[in-house]
Amino acid sequence: MIAPGPPEGPLADAGSAAGTGSAPAGTCSAAVGGGSAAAIGTTRPRKVPADQDVSRAANKRWWDADADAYHAEHGEFLGEADLVWCPENLRESEAHLLGEVRGRRILEVGCGSAPCSRYLAQRGAEVVAFDLSAGMLAHARAGAARTGISVPLVQADVCELPFSDACFDLAFSAFGAIPFVADSAGAMREVARVLRPGGRWVFAATHPMRWAFPDDPGPLGLTAIQSYFDRSPYVEVDETGVPAYVEHHRTMGDRIREIVAAGFVLQDVIEPEWPEDFAGTWGQWSPERGEMFPGTAIFVCTLPG
């Protein structure tokens, strides 16, 4: 799921006032049940704290409500069975960040409608995909019906994975889950727990430096307006003051320390450049900004064998 948001987070145009089932513990797959989305109404940014429980509730609610609009706008770009790492249009078919996938057991973190998992399943991988949002997973089921490519779907929180230890060879995420959790260090530990020794973890997220800039694809988005070191969460509240969307900022150093503390070895950080022949835009991602500074960071990590 590519889902970067305000002010520099999901790829989703979040529409800010400014974007089911359960798996038994100890298993490596489960089915997802149903769920329904409800309109949130007008939201507005507020400087309020948001711990893990608040972030989970807000973002589950947001993505359930926004799933239909998100796919109506971005579904064509994401494709039915393709792995697009970022708004810069970098695809796994070109980048090969996951390596050989045939016969590998793979976990997709924050899968959305799961086109990435279907892409890998087509190439012989054994994939399990999970997302916090039942609304997003409903689109994953619809995508499976359209394509005839099915993968096990699980509704889960990346900080509390319902899988046994050392269950997967590889885990990946294209802007899913990681930017939206308060306990991102805990998320790294959970991913490390379910990977086998020698396993690989590759995830794409908004480049940390973008936090300092406004959420604007044009000239206004080229001037820093807040401190890169301000780690206050970006929170939008509904008309009753309840958080409806939360995104968390980590500096590049924060992110690397979380990766290393979880036991990973950081192999590479890719900062995709904007392609010269690519005129597409996605929210704050645009050719004008892409010429000046990176919008995405992709972290390639491995566990010691």
N, C-alpha and C positions, 0 to 999 in steps of 0.2 A: 504494500500500500504506500503510494507516495502521498503523504498528507502533511506537508509543512504548513503555519497560521500566524495570526497577528501577535505582536507587531512584526516579528520575523520568525514565524514558526510554521504550522502545517501549510503545505502547498495549497490547501483548500483556501478559496476566497471565503473567509469565514463569515462575511456579512456582519461584521462587528459594528457596534455603534461607532465603531471605527471605519468558521469553519469547523438459537440459544439452548444452550444446554450446558451440562457440566461434565467434566471429565473426572472419573474416579481417581483418587490419589494413587500414585504408584503405577499408572499406566502410561503408555506412549501414544495413545490416540483415544478420541472420543467423538461422539456426534454432537452437533449443536442443535438446540431447539429453536423455537420461534420467539418473536418479540415485536412490539409495535413502537413507532416513534411518535412523539407528540411535539407540536410547535412550541418553541421556547418564547417567542416574541422578541421585543427589542431588548438588546443587551448594551451595556456600557462599561468601559474600563474603570476599574477601581483599584487603588493601592491597598490591598488587603492580603493577609497571609493565606497560604493554602498548603496544608500538610498532605500526606499521602491519601488519607481518607477523603478529604475535600476534593483533591485533584481527581481521584478515581470516580467519584460520584458525578462531578461536573462534566468530565470528558465522556463518560459513558452516555450521559444525557445529551451532550452536544452532538456526538457522532450518530447517535440514534436518530436525532431530529434532522440532521443535515445529510444523511446518507443518500437520499434520493436526489437532492439538488447537487450534491458533490459529483455523483456519477453522471447526471445529466450534463454537467459542464465539462467534466474531465475524463469521462469513460472512454472516449475515442482515443485520446492521447495515451491512456494507460494500456489499452488493448484488452483483448479477451484472454490471451495467453502469452504474455510478454513480461520481461523483467526490466523495467525502466528504473534506474537508480535515483534519478533526480530531474528537476526541471530543465537542467542543461542538456537533457535528452541523451544521457549516457546509458547505453543498454548493455546488459550482461553478455549479449551475443558479440559485442565488441571488446568489452573490458575484461571478461574472463576472471573476475575477482573471486569467484567461488571455486575455481578449478574444476576438475572432473567431478561430475555429479551422478553419473550412472551408477546405480547400486548403492548410493549413499543415502543414509537416513537423515533427513533435513527438517529443521523447524523454522517456519516463518513467523517472526515476531511482529505483531500488529499488521495482519495481512489485508485488512480492508475487504475488498471483493475477491482477493486471492488470485489475480492474474499472474503474479510472479510464481506462485506455487504451481499453477497449471502449466506454466512454461517449463518448469523444472520436471514436473511429472511426465511431460511429453518427451523428455530427454532421459528417461529411465531412472529418475530419482524416486525415492520413497519419501513423500513429503507429508508433514502435518502442519496445518496453518491455524493460528489462533488470533483472536482479536477481542478487545473488551466490549465492543459494540455489537449487539444483536442486529441492529439496523444494517451495519456493514456486512455482517455474515449472511443476512438475507440476500444481499447482492452477490455474495460468493456462491450461494446455492443456485441463484438464477444463472450465474455465469457457467456453473458446472452443467446445468441443464441445456444451455445453449450450445456449449462446446462438446459435450459428452466427455469432458475430462473432470473427474472427481478426485478430490483429496479429502482426508478427514479434517473436519472443522471443529474447533474447540472455542468456547467462550471463556476467556481467562484473563487474569491480570499478570503482567510480566513480573511483578514483584512477588507473586504467589503461584508459581507454575505447577500445574497438576500432573507432573511427570516425574518418573523415578530418576535417580542419579544415573549419569553416564548413559543416557538413552539415545543421544543423537551424535552423528558424525560432524554435523555442520549446522550453524544457525545464522540467519541473516534477517535484515530489516531495511526496507526502503522507506525511511521516514516514519516508521510505525512505532508507537508506544514510547520510545525513549525520551523524546522531548516533552512528554506529557506527564511524567511521573516525578513526584517530589523526591522519592528515594531512588534516584538513578544509580547510585552506587549499589543498592540492594538488587536492582534489576540486573546489573552486570554480574553480581554473585550468583543470581538464579540461573542466568544463561550459562555461566561456567559450570554450575552444578549438574545441569542436564546434558552437558557435552562430555564425550569420551576423551581420554587422554589423546593429545594430538589433534583435537577438534578445532575447527575454524569458526570464528565469529566475525561477520562483516556487517556493518550497519552504516546507513547514511542518515545524516541529520543536517539541519540548518547550520551553516558555518558560524562558529561563535562570534566572530567579529560583527556579524550583521545585527546583533542585538543593539548596537549603539545607534543604528540608523532607523529612520521612520519606515513604516510599511507602505512604501510608495514606489511604483516601478519607474517613475519619471525623475526629473531633476531634483525634486524635493527629497528623493530617497538617496541622494548622494552626500548629504550633510549630516554628520553625527549630531544627535540631540540628547543622548544620555550616555552615562559611563559604561564602558565595556565591563567594568568590574562590579556593576550593580546587579546583584543576583536575585533581586526581588522578583517573584513570579509575575507574569502577565496574567491578569485575572479580569474576566468580564462577568458582571453580575446581571441577573434578570431584574424585572421591575420590582420584585420584592426584596432585592438585595442578596439573593442566593447565588453563589458562583455557578455559572453556566458553561464556562470555558476556562481552562487553566493551561499555561505553558511555562516551562521552567528553563532558565538560562544557566549554562555552564561555560566557563572560559575553556580555552583549549587545554590549559594546564589542569583544570578540574577534571575534564573528560579523560585525559591521559592517566591521571592519578587513580581515577575510578577503575579504569581498565586494568592497570597494573595491580592495584590492590585486590582485585578479584582473581588474580592468578594468571592473567593473560600476558602474553608477549605481544607488544604492538609491532607489527611487521611493516605497516605502511599507512600513510594518510594521503588520500587522493583529494585534490581540490580541483574539480573539473572546470576547465575554461569554457566560456561560452562559444559554441561552434560558429564559425564565420557565416555559414550558410543557413543558420537556424534563426527564423524570425519570430518564433512562438513566444508567448508570455504566459506566466502562471502567477497570478497575484502579484507579489512584489518582485518576482523573478522576471527579468527583461533583458534584451540585448544591451540597452543603455547601461544598466547597472553591471551586467556581466562582463562588460569590457573593462570595468574599473576595479572590481574586487570579487572574491569568490562568494558564492551563495550556498555552497554545499561542501561538507567535509564527509568523506567516507573512510571509516576506520577499519583496517584489516588486522585482525587479531588471531592468535593461536594459543592453545593450551599446550604446555610442555607434554611431550609424549611419555 
